[in-house]
Amino acid sequence: MGQKINPLGFRLGTTQNHHSFWFAQPKNYSEGLQEDKKIRNCIKNYIQKNRKKGSNRKMESDSSSEVITHIEIKKEIDTIHVIIHIGFPNLLKKKGAIEELEKDLQKKVNSVNQRLNIAIEKVKEPYRQPNILAEYIAFQLKNRVSFRKAMKKAIELTKKTDIKGIKIQIAGRLAGKEIARAECIKKGRLPLQTIRAKIDYCCYPIRTIYGVLGVKIWIFVEEE
């Protein structure tokens, strides 16, 4: 059997960085880890609850589509800095949105003495991020678009970016077939065994009427 490893964890410390920056004693490490998970889940739930519904437009023209690429958490003695990297930050730019989110997060934080500082950073090239492309494919599949057509459209969105290669794989009951299978499409180079190659990766589940589909996206950004 082939030995599989997460492309992000494989390159941690070389081309990939940690998303959490803090120090804790061994007996307090689990509490800090659970606190990070609560903060990330609270932000994602807030985005989902406030996202506009009923839009039939394409995702690239739908300004209500809020897709978080990743969340950085930096903890100091009395402050927790949360940096949200998002592709289309229109919802969080509304008046009072950050204050409301800070109140929700403050309830999740264990320590009362620590205050929260939330910052929003817009991703320069949204369609260079695998999470945004996976959300786009999910949007297309929920609108009954063919999975092959959805994958090809996602690759077309990356033409304007400076990526060197991309691979998209969808697995599950494709097109409602009784037997699950996996289909993939690839364009350009994808050196997964090269540690100095910077590769972005995401695994995204899509719930359909036939079951759950799994989408995996690898993007070869550059080689250092």
Secondary structure as UniProt FT lines:
FT   HELIX           7..10
FT   TURN            13..15
FT   STRAND          20..21
FT   HELIX           26..28
FT   HELIX           29..50
FT   HELIX           59..61
FT   TURN            63..64
FT   STRAND          68..75
FT   STRAND          79..86
FT   TURN            89..93
FT   TURN            95..96
FT   HELIX           97..108
FT   STRAND          115..122
FT   HELIX           126..128
FT   HELIX           130..142
FT   TURN            143..144
FT   HELIX           147..157
FT   TURN            158..160
FT   STRAND          165..172
FT   HELIX           174..176
FT   STRAND          181..188
FT   TURN            192..193
FT   TURN            195..196
FT   STRAND          197..208
FT   TURN            209..210
FT   STRAND          211..223
//
